[in-house]
Amino acid sequence: MKRSGCVLLFVFLALCASLFFNLILMALLGTGGAESMTSRAFMPALQEITVEDGAAGAGKIAVIPVQGIIYTDDQTEWGTSMVDDIKGALRTAMDDDSVKAVVLAVNSPGGEVTASDIIYHEVLKVQKKKPVVVAMTSLAASGAYYIACAADWIVANETTFTGSIGVIIQSLNYQGLFDKVGLDAVVFKSGKFKDMLSGSRPITPEEQAYVEGMVMQVYDRFLGIVSRSRNLPAESLRDTFADGRIITGKDAKEAGLVDEIGYVEDAYDKARALADAPDAGVIRYQSGINFQRLLRLLGAGAQSKVQVQLDGAPRFQLQPGQAYLLPEFYAW
């Protein structure tokens, strides 16, 4: 009797689970077939929040935030990264015919080279179909400015910190510490450059030249993007504002690195003008829950952790050997 009761309970739970997942699959199939199911179930779910009302049928301006350090690692309990979320929002805006233009609300010091380049590439895709305007707030430096170069128009505040056109790779040398405690690294390598950023020994002149060559290769790409986007000679930029310095929005406007001094509302107005949609409303995207995120959240309970930052200062540790479009003072 006890065994049959357990069997009935198991069957009941199995039926409930089956019903739950079938309902999810039916909802996904209802949005556009099997192809839609596979593509949408694993894309970040987005909800629209109204920022400014518009006239009926006039369309909308989609605001997409680019905030914080730009990098590709998973950052949230949802298992997504900043790059994932921005790509999802850009593609949603690009495919939505009611979205007439996009405003990127940028408040970022930059970040990884490749992460910045991926977002830049996605912004270019949108810009080929509809206008893109960047609204810089407190900070839009290095990798964030790299992304901004894909837009049709850049609005900055006079007090915005921007620029920082440059590339950095950092390593840590701990040979002196090893000597003090009597440790010595033993390395077996297949080639002379295999451990070129090892902190257990000084870097050789040949290794330094090689790393600097890689940095300059990425820098030349960044410089070329700025030069083409802003219609400014690369060599004059190299000798002035493209030496890694941070500049204010006011100086950036005088140098031709931004188009307008203003606020985010001015970016909305410019987006409406470029899209010829003067009565368009303004919405922003907010991440919601989708199937992948739900499963991730359900499985993350036992691994939850809380991180506390006591001094309140934004910090980011540069990973040895990783190239960054990031002001050096923003890292530790």
C-alpha positions in Angstrom: 0.0 0.0 0.0 2.8 2.3 0.9 4.7 1.5 -2.3 1.6 2.2 -4.5 1.1 5.5 -2.7 4.7 6.5 -3.6 4.2 5.5 -7.2 1.0 7.6 -7.5 2.8 10.6 -6.0 5.7 10.2 -8.5 3.2 9.9 -11.4 1.4 13.0 -10.2 4.6 15.0 -10.0 5.7 13.8 -13.4 2.4 14.8 -14.9 2.6 18.3 -13.3 6.2 18.8 -14.6 5.1 17.6 -18.1 2.2 20.0 -18.1 4.4 22.9 -17.0 7.0 22.4 -19.7 4.3 21.7 -22.4 2.6 25.0 -21.5 6.0 26.8 -22.0 6.6 25.1 -25.3 3.1 25.9 -26.5 3.6 29.6 -25.6 6.9 29.6 -27.4 5.4 27.9 -30.5 2.6 30.4 -30.5 5.0 33.3 -31.0 6.1 32.0 -34.4 6.8 28.3 -34.8 9.7 26.1 -34.0 12.3 28.5 -35.3 11.0 31.2 -33.0 11.0 28.8 -30.1 14.7 28.0 -30.5 15.7 31.6 -31.1 13.6 33.4 -28.5 13.7 30.9 -25.6 17.4 31.5 -25.1 17.5 35.3 -25.9 17.2 37.8 -23.0 13.5 38.6 -22.5 12.8 42.3 -22.7 10.0 44.5 -21.4 9.3 48.0 -22.5 9.1 50.8 -19.9 7.6 54.1 -21.1 9.9 57.1 -20.6 8.0 59.7 -22.7 4.6 59.3 -24.2 4.2 59.8 -28.0 1.4 60.2 -30.4 -0.6 57.2 -31.5 1.0 55.4 -34.4 4.1 57.8 -34.3 6.5 55.0 -33.4 9.0 55.0 -30.5 12.6 55.8 -29.7 14.3 52.8 -27.9 16.8 53.7 -25.2 19.5 51.1 -24.5 21.9 51.6 -21.6 25.6 50.9 -21.8 26.6 51.1 -18.2 29.6 49.8 -16.2 32.7 48.1 -17.3 32.3 46.3 -20.7 33.3 42.7 -20.5 32.0 39.3 -21.8 32.0 37.2 -18.6 28.7 36.1 -17.0 27.8 38.8 -14.5 24.4 38.0 -13.2 22.4 35.1 -11.7 20.7 34.9 -15.1 24.0 33.7 -16.7 24.2 36.6 -19.1 26.9 39.3 -19.6 26.7 42.9 -20.4 27.5 42.1 -24.0 24.7 39.5 -24.2 22.1 41.9 -22.9 23.1 44.8 -25.1 23.2 42.6 -28.2 19.7 41.3 -27.4 18.4 44.8 -26.9 20.0 46.1 -30.1 18.6 43.2 -32.2 15.1 43.7 -30.7 15.2 47.4 -31.6 16.5 46.6 -35.1 13.8 44.1 -35.8 10.9 46.1 -34.4 9.4 48.3 -37.1 7.7 50.6 -34.6 11.2 51.6 -33.3 12.2 54.5 -35.4 15.6 55.2 -33.8 17.9 54.0 -31.0 19.5 56.1 -28.2 22.5 54.5 -26.4 22.7 55.9 -22.9 26.4 55.5 -22.2 27.9 55.7 -18.7 31.0 53.5 -18.9 34.8 53.7 -18.5 35.3 51.1 -21.3 36.5 47.6 -20.8 37.7 44.6 -22.8 38.8 45.2 -26.4 36.9 42.3 -27.9 33.7 43.0 -25.8 33.8 46.7 -27.0 34.3 45.6 -30.6 31.4 43.1 -30.5 29.0 45.8 -29.3 30.4 48.3 -31.8 29.7 45.8 -34.6 26.2 45.3 -33.4 25.5 49.0 -33.3 26.7 49.3 -36.9 24.1 46.8 -37.9 21.4 48.8 -36.3 22.8 52.1 -37.7 22.5 50.7 -41.3 18.7 50.4 -40.8 17.7 53.2 -38.5 19.4 56.2 -36.7 21.5 55.7 -33.6 22.3 58.5 -31.2 24.7 58.3 -28.2 23.9 60.2 -25.0 27.0 60.4 -22.8 26.5 61.1 -19.1 29.2 61.1 -16.5 31.7 58.8 -18.2 32.1 57.5 -21.8 35.8 56.7 -22.1 38.0 54.3 -24.1 35.9 51.3 -25.0 32.7 53.2 -24.4 33.9 55.9 -26.9 34.9 53.1 -29.3 31.2 52.0 -29.3 30.0 55.6 -29.6 31.9 55.9 -32.9 29.3 53.6 -34.6 26.5 56.1 -34.0 25.2 58.8 -36.3 25.3 61.5 -33.6 27.0 61.9 -30.2 25.6 64.1 -27.4 27.8 64.8 -24.3 27.5 66.9 -21.3 30.1 69.6 -20.8 31.3 67.7 -17.7 31.3 64.3 -19.3 34.7 62.5 -19.1 35.4 60.9 -22.5 38.3 60.2 -24.8 41.0 57.9 -23.4 41.7 56.6 -26.9 44.3 54.0 -26.2 45.0 50.3 -25.3 46.5 48.8 -22.1 47.9 45.4 -21.2 49.1 45.0 -17.7 51.1 42.3 -15.8 52.5 41.9 -12.3 56.1 41.1 -11.5 56.6 39.3 -8.2 60.1 38.1 -8.7 61.4 40.2 -5.8 58.8 38.6 -3.5 59.9 35.1 -4.6 63.5 36.0 -3.9 62.6 37.1 -0.3 60.7 33.9 0.5 63.1 31.6 -1.3 60.8 30.5 -4.1 61.8 29.9 -7.7 59.5 29.2 -10.6 60.4 26.2 -12.7 59.0 26.5 -16.3 59.0 24.0 -19.2 57.9 25.7 -22.4 57.6 24.8 -26.0 58.7 28.2 -27.3 60.5 31.3 -26.1 57.4 33.4 -25.9 55.2 30.9 -24.1 55.6 32.5 -20.7 56.4 36.1 -21.9 54.1 37.7 -19.3 55.2 35.6 -16.4 55.6 37.6 -13.2 58.4 35.3 -11.9 61.0 36.9 -14.1 61.8 40.2 -15.8 60.4 40.7 -19.3 63.0 40.5 -22.1 63.5 43.4 -24.6 62.2 41.0 -27.4 59.1 40.2 -25.4 58.4 43.8 -24.6 58.7 44.8 -28.3 56.3 41.9 -29.2 53.6 42.9 -26.6 53.9 46.6 -27.6 53.4 45.6 -31.2 50.2 43.8 -30.3 49.0 46.8 -28.3 49.8 49.2 -31.2 48.0 46.9 -33.6 44.8 47.2 -31.6 45.4 50.9 -31.0 45.7 51.5 -34.8 42.3 49.9 -35.3 40.8 52.0 -32.6 42.4 55.1 -34.1 41.2 54.3 -37.6 37.6 53.8 -36.3 37.7 57.2 -34.6 39.3 58.9 -37.7 36.7 57.5 -40.1 33.8 58.2 -37.7 34.7 61.7 -36.9 36.3 62.6 -40.2 39.5 63.6 -38.5 43.1 62.9 -39.7 44.5 59.9 -37.9 48.0 61.4 -37.5 46.7 64.7 -36.0 44.7 62.6 -33.5 47.7 60.4 -32.7 49.7 63.5 -31.7 46.9 65.1 -29.6 43.7 63.6 -28.2 44.4 60.0 -29.1 47.3 59.6 -26.6 45.2 58.0 -23.9 44.2 61.2 -22.2 40.8 61.8 -20.6 39.0 65.0 -21.8 35.8 66.7 -20.9 32.7 66.9 -23.1 33.4 70.6 -23.7 36.9 69.8 -25.0 35.7 66.8 -27.0 33.1 69.1 -28.8 35.9 71.6 -29.6 38.1 68.7 -30.9 35.3 67.2 -33.0 35.0 64.0 -31.0 31.4 64.6 -30.2 28.6 66.5 -32.1 26.6 68.3 -29.5 26.7 69.5 -25.9 23.5 68.7 -24.1 21.5 66.2 -22.0 19.7 62.9 -22.7 16.5 64.7 -23.7 18.5 66.4 -26.4 19.6 63.0 -27.6 15.9 62.0 -27.8 15.1 65.1 -29.8 18.0 64.4 -32.2 16.9 60.8 -32.7 13.3 61.9 -33.5 14.7 64.4 -36.0 17.0 61.9 -37.7 14.2 59.4 -37.9 11.7 62.0 -39.1 9.4 61.0 -36.3 8.8 64.2 -34.3 5.9 62.7 -32.3 7.6 59.4 -31.4 7.5 58.3 -27.8 10.5 57.1 -25.8 10.8 53.6 -24.2 13.6 51.8 -22.5 14.2 48.1 -22.4 14.2 46.2 -19.1 15.3 42.6 -18.8 12.5 40.1 -18.0 12.4 36.4 -17.3 12.7 33.8 -20.1 13.0 30.0 -20.1 16.8 29.9 -19.9 16.9 32.5 -17.1 14.3 30.8 -15.1 16.2 27.5 -15.1 19.4 29.3 -14.3 17.7 31.1 -11.3 16.2 27.8 -10.0 19.6 26.2 -10.1 21.5 29.1 -8.6 20.1 29.1 -5.1 22.8 27.0 -3.5 25.5 29.0 -5.1 24.3 32.5 -4.2 26.9 34.8 -2.7 27.0 38.4 -1.7 29.9 40.8 -2.4 30.3 43.9 -0.3 32.5 46.8 -1.4 33.4 48.8 1.6 34.9 51.9 0.2 32.3 52.4 -2.5 34.9 53.0 -5.2 34.4 51.3 -8.6 37.2 48.8 -9.1 38.2 46.4 -11.8 41.2 44.1 -11.8 43.0 43.9 -15.1 43.7 40.3 -16.0 47.3 39.6 -17.1 47.7 39.3 -20.8 44.2 40.7 -21.6 44.0 43.9 -23.7 41.7 46.6 -22.5 40.2 49.8 -23.7 40.1 51.3 -20.2 41.7 54.2 -18.3 44.5 52.8 -16.1 43.2 54.8 -13.1 40.0 52.7 -13.2 41.8 49.5 -12.5 43.8 47.9 -9.7 
